């Protein structure tokens, strides 16, 4: 998928496995937050930060990723969730 081709190029310059920081912004809906956090195992560091008015939540997730494909797969799954913006 062309959407992820430049990201793939950047990530392939790095050595894996390594810790990768994912960032997402989404409406403050617990169901969607749960869907995103379910992509990661119990070893991931997940930080949630609500917006000032509480309408949105940003998620910063640090997780060990083994391959570039693992990262792209998570971004593809996240893009299927309504309202999620990947940074």
Buried (B, 14 or more C-beta within 10 A) or exposed (E): EEEBEEBBEEBEEEEBEEEBEBEBBBBBBEEBBEBBBEBBEEEBEBEEEEEEEEEBBBBBBBBBBEEBEBBBBBBEBBEEBEEBEBE
